[in-house]
Amino acid sequence: MLTALWLANRFYAVSVISMAVVGAVAGWIGKYRSDVLSAATIILAHALNMLILVRVGLLVIPPEQVGVTLLGLAAEAVIEIVAIVLIVVSLKRWLYQAERW
């Protein structure tokens, strides 16, 4: 959101909506389910970003590029899921508290 405000870029401004939705979903899933499933919500983030950008008209994907685009998004999502899980597992020791208040 800060980047969207600082740079006044339409792409970042549109992505704030999907990131807010996905952040809420990931937090809810992470609280009740597994870390991997919570990290997998990045797939929802990519889907919402693409949907919103295409619907608003900021992104046009030619029909012959749909397959390549989906393959690129899938590869990016797998790398991000692995990175998120590794970061969560490595930081859980310092950030997780069994007793809150």
C-alpha distance (Angstrom), angle and dihedral (degrees) to the residues before:
residue distance angle dihedral
M1 . . .
L2 3.79 . .
T3 3.78 90.6 .
A4 3.80 90.3 50.6
L5 3.79 90.6 51.8
W6 3.80 95.4 41.9
L7 3.80 98.3 46.3
A8 3.82 97.3 29.0
N9 3.79 88.5 -139.4
R10 3.81 117.6 163.6
F11 3.81 92.8 -146.3
Y12 3.80 92.4 56.8
A13 3.79 92.4 43.2
V14 3.81 91.5 54.7
S15 3.79 92.6 46.3
V16 3.81 91.8 55.6
I17 3.81 88.5 72.0
S18 3.78 95.1 54.0
M19 3.80 93.4 41.4
A20 3.81 91.1 53.7
V21 3.79 91.1 51.7
V22 3.79 93.2 45.8
G23 3.81 92.4 45.4
A24 3.79 90.5 55.8
V25 3.81 92.1 46.6
A26 3.82 92.6 46.9
G27 3.80 91.4 49.4
W28 3.78 92.3 49.9
I29 3.81 93.3 46.2
G30 3.81 91.9 44.8
K31 3.78 90.9 53.0
Y32 3.79 95.2 52.0
R33 3.79 105.6 21.8
S34 3.81 139.0 28.3
D35 3.79 133.0 -49.8
V36 3.79 91.9 -121.0
L37 3.80 92.4 54.0
S38 3.78 89.8 47.4
A39 3.81 90.4 50.8
A40 3.80 89.8 48.7
T41 3.80 89.3 66.7
I42 3.81 84.7 83.6
I43 3.81 84.3 82.0
L44 3.81 88.0 60.8
A45 3.81 88.7 49.0
H46 3.79 92.1 55.1
A47 3.79 92.4 45.2
L48 3.81 93.0 50.0
N49 3.80 92.4 45.5
M50 3.78 92.6 51.1
L51 3.80 92.8 44.3
I52 3.79 94.2 49.5
L53 3.81 94.5 43.2
V54 3.81 92.2 49.5
R55 3.81 93.6 44.4
V56 3.82 93.2 48.7
G57 3.79 90.5 47.2
L58 3.78 98.3 -118.2
L59 3.81 92.1 117.4
V60 3.78 128.7 42.0
I61 3.80 118.9 -171.3
P62 3.79 114.0 -166.5
P63 3.82 112.9 -133.9
E64 3.81 92.3 -114.8
Q65 3.84 90.1 55.6
V66 3.81 98.1 51.5
G67 3.81 94.2 92.9
V68 3.80 93.8 48.4
T69 3.79 90.8 46.5
L70 3.80 92.7 51.4
L71 3.81 91.3 46.9
G72 3.80 90.7 50.9
L73 3.80 91.9 48.5
A74 3.81 91.1 48.5
A75 3.81 92.2 50.8
E76 3.79 91.3 47.1
A77 3.80 91.5 48.4
V78 3.82 93.0 51.5
I79 3.82 91.6 50.3
E80 3.81 91.0 47.2
I81 3.81 93.4 48.4
V82 3.81 91.3 51.9
A83 3.81 91.2 46.7
I84 3.81 93.1 47.9
V85 3.81 93.0 48.9
L86 3.81 91.8 48.0
I87 3.81 91.7 49.6
V88 3.80 93.0 46.5
V89 3.80 93.0 48.1
S90 3.80 92.6 47.3
L91 3.82 94.3 47.4
K92 3.80 98.4 39.1
R93 3.80 91.6 85.1
W94 3.81 91.5 61.9
L95 3.80 101.2 32.4
Y96 3.79 104.8 38.5
Q97 3.78 118.7 92.7
A98 3.79 120.7 -174.8
E99 3.80 91.3 -160.6
R100 3.80 115.8 46.6
W101 3.80 109.0 179.4
